[in-house]
Amino acid sequence: MTASSTRRTTAAHNRLAAVGAIAVAGALLLTGCGDQTKDSGSDSTETASAPSAPLADKLPQSIRDKGTIKVGSDIAYAPVEFKDSSGKTAGIDPDLAAAMGKQLGVTFEFENGTFDTLITGLRSKRYDIAMSAMTDTKDRQEGIDSDTGKKVGEGVDFVDYFTAGVSIYTKKGDDQGIKTWSDLCGKKIVVQRGTTSDDLAKAEAKKCPAGKKLSIEAFDNDQQAQTRLRAGGADAGSSDFPVAAYAVKTSGGGNDFQLVGEQVEAAPYGIAVAKDNTQLRDALKAALDAIIANGEYDKVIEKWGVADGAVKEATINGGK
């Protein structure tokens, strides 16, 4: 996966996530998404216009004129963004975007796309921003392919809004002795293509001793990877901790999967913005800081049971 699609930082070293406390046994119960989503041909999250949008004048005039911010997102990554039982876009990112939209006086319209194409879509101006549990990394800021180390395009800026690590999960009651990434040697893991889980698996595969190959099967989205593991086609899966924990809690009524070991690679999720769109970037930061200050941010984070991944302020390009 290229730097433009890596959801997390390639593992130079593993760090126990500061957000490990997120994994409280029922922390990720789906509590619904209220009435903030709508469907009108494309996936979108609608923001009810506030009587006064205090930060509207911070937006570029072109966005103020059209009244919308088009968001590229892989809407298959519950609980961050996904389709609820009624087919509407739901999750942490859409709820945060709706709250920010009230401050800015615009609607954030979520458009579904394959994760590893989102930054390409941002560069081509198909989207105004990309918001999709996307990890802020130096490689992505600089447009560097994390596999080859070569520059592949213009980098992007990030407005960081959450922190999460990466977890391994297995079929429930069948962990096969897997506790750490090194335990995966000689086994098969399923991941979403272009994610940190994918990067970590590739890095671990290079360390495995002769005769104990780590096989990796990568999919377009995390739901496909889960389906493969559920059917017995692999020994383990991996994804961002909130997503893995949500799958463990909800898949098969909690009977399909279990988390194993500790989460690693704690890093910030960021809203990606084109380098030449600093006014939009700064407006998003102001809106995020505003909802942190007024308590709307905490309401969303607590609603989805991920309070220990919360940030105290928005940061620009805080990834490493």
Secondary structure as the mmCIF struct_conf table of DSSP 4:
data_model
#
loop_
_struct_conf.conf_type_id
_struct_conf.id
_struct_conf.beg_label_comp_id
_struct_conf.beg_label_asym_id
_struct_conf.beg_label_seq_id
_struct_conf.end_label_comp_id
_struct_conf.end_label_asym_id
_struct_conf.end_label_seq_id
TURN_TY1_P TURN_TY1_P1 ALA A 3 SER A 5
BEND BEND1 ARG A 7 ARG A 8
BEND BEND2 ALA A 12 HIS A 13
STRN STRN1 LEU A 16 LEU A 16
TURN_TY1_P TURN_TY1_P2 ALA A 18 VAL A 19
HELX_RH_3T_P HELX_RH_3T_P1 GLY A 20 ILE A 22
TURN_TY1_P TURN_TY1_P3 ALA A 25 LEU A 28
TURN_TY1_P TURN_TY1_P4 GLY A 34 ASP A 35
STRN STRN2 THR A 37 ASP A 39
BEND BEND3 SER A 40 SER A 42
STRN STRN3 ASP A 43 THR A 45
HELX_LH_PP_P HELX_LH_PP_P1 ALA A 48 ALA A 50
BEND BEND4 PRO A 51 PRO A 51
TURN_TY1_P TURN_TY1_P5 PRO A 54 LEU A 55
HELX_RH_3T_P HELX_RH_3T_P2 ALA A 56 LYS A 58
BEND BEND5 LEU A 59 LEU A 59
HELX_RH_AL_P HELX_RH_AL_P1 GLN A 61 LYS A 66
TURN_TY1_P TURN_TY1_P6 GLY A 67 GLY A 67
STRN STRN4 THR A 68 SER A 73
STRN STRN5 TYR A 77 TYR A 77
TURN_TY1_P TURN_TY1_P7 ALA A 78 VAL A 80
STRN STRN6 GLU A 81 GLU A 81
STRN STRN7 PHE A 82 LYS A 83
TURN_TY1_P TURN_TY1_P8 SER A 85 SER A 86
BEND BEND6 GLY A 87 GLY A 87
STRN STRN8 THR A 89 ALA A 90
BEND BEND7 GLY A 91 GLY A 91
HELX_RH_AL_P HELX_RH_AL_P2 ILE A 92 LEU A 104
TURN_TY1_P TURN_TY1_P9 GLY A 105 GLY A 105
STRN STRN9 THR A 107 ASN A 112
HELX_RH_3T_P HELX_RH_3T_P3 PHE A 115 THR A 117
HELX_RH_AL_P HELX_RH_AL_P3 LEU A 118 ARG A 123
TURN_TY1_P TURN_TY1_P10 SER A 124 LYS A 125
BEND BEND8 ARG A 126 ARG A 126
BEND BEND9 ASP A 128 ASP A 128
STRN STRN10 ILE A 129 ALA A 130
BEND BEND10 SER A 132 ALA A 133
HELX_LH_PP_P HELX_LH_PP_P2 MET A 134 MET A 134
STRN STRN11 THR A 135 THR A 135
HELX_LH_PP_P HELX_LH_PP_P3 ASP A 136 ASP A 136
HELX_RH_AL_P HELX_RH_AL_P4 LYS A 138 GLU A 142
TURN_TY1_P TURN_TY1_P11 GLY A 143 GLY A 143
STRN STRN12 ILE A 144 ILE A 144
TURN_TY1_P TURN_TY1_P12 SER A 146 THR A 148
STRN STRN13 LYS A 151 LYS A 151
BEND BEND11 GLY A 153 GLY A 153
STRN STRN14 VAL A 156 LYS A 171
TURN_TY1_P TURN_TY1_P13 LYS A 172 GLY A 173
TURN_TY1_P TURN_TY1_P14 GLN A 176 GLY A 177
BEND BEND12 THR A 180 THR A 180
HELX_RH_3T_P HELX_RH_3T_P4 TRP A 181 LEU A 184
TURN_TY1_P TURN_TY1_P15 CYS A 185 GLY A 186
BEND BEND13 LYS A 187 LYS A 187
STRN STRN15 LYS A 188 GLN A 192
TURN_TY1_P TURN_TY1_P16 ARG A 193 GLY A 194
BEND BEND14 THR A 195 THR A 195
HELX_RH_AL_P HELX_RH_AL_P5 THR A 196 LYS A 207
BEND BEND15 CYS A 208 CYS A 208
HELX_LH_PP_P HELX_LH_PP_P4 PRO A 209 PRO A 209
TURN_TY1_P TURN_TY1_P17 ALA A 210 GLY A 211
STRN STRN16 SER A 215 PHE A 219
BEND BEND16 ASP A 220 ASN A 221
HELX_RH_AL_P HELX_RH_AL_P6 ASP A 222 ARG A 230
TURN_TY1_P TURN_TY1_P18 ALA A 231 GLY A 232
BEND BEND17 GLY A 233 GLY A 233
BEND BEND18 ASP A 235 ASP A 235
STRN STRN17 ALA A 236 ASP A 240
HELX_RH_AL_P HELX_RH_AL_P7 PHE A 241 THR A 250
HELX_RH_3T_P HELX_RH_3T_P5 SER A 251 GLY A 254
TURN_TY1_P TURN_TY1_P19 ASN A 255 ASN A 255
BEND BEND19 ASP A 256 ASP A 256
STRN STRN18 PHE A 257 ALA A 274
TURN_TY1_P TURN_TY1_P20 LYS A 275 ASP A 276
HELX_RH_AL_P HELX_RH_AL_P8 THR A 278 ASN A 294
BEND BEND20 GLY A 295 GLY A 295
HELX_RH_AL_P HELX_RH_AL_P9 GLU A 296 LYS A 303
TURN_TY1_P TURN_TY1_P21 TRP A 304 GLY A 305
HELX_RH_3T_P HELX_RH_3T_P6 ALA A 307 GLY A 309
BEND BEND21 LYS A 312 GLU A 313
STRN STRN19 THR A 315 ILE A 316
BEND BEND22 ASN A 317 ASN A 317
#
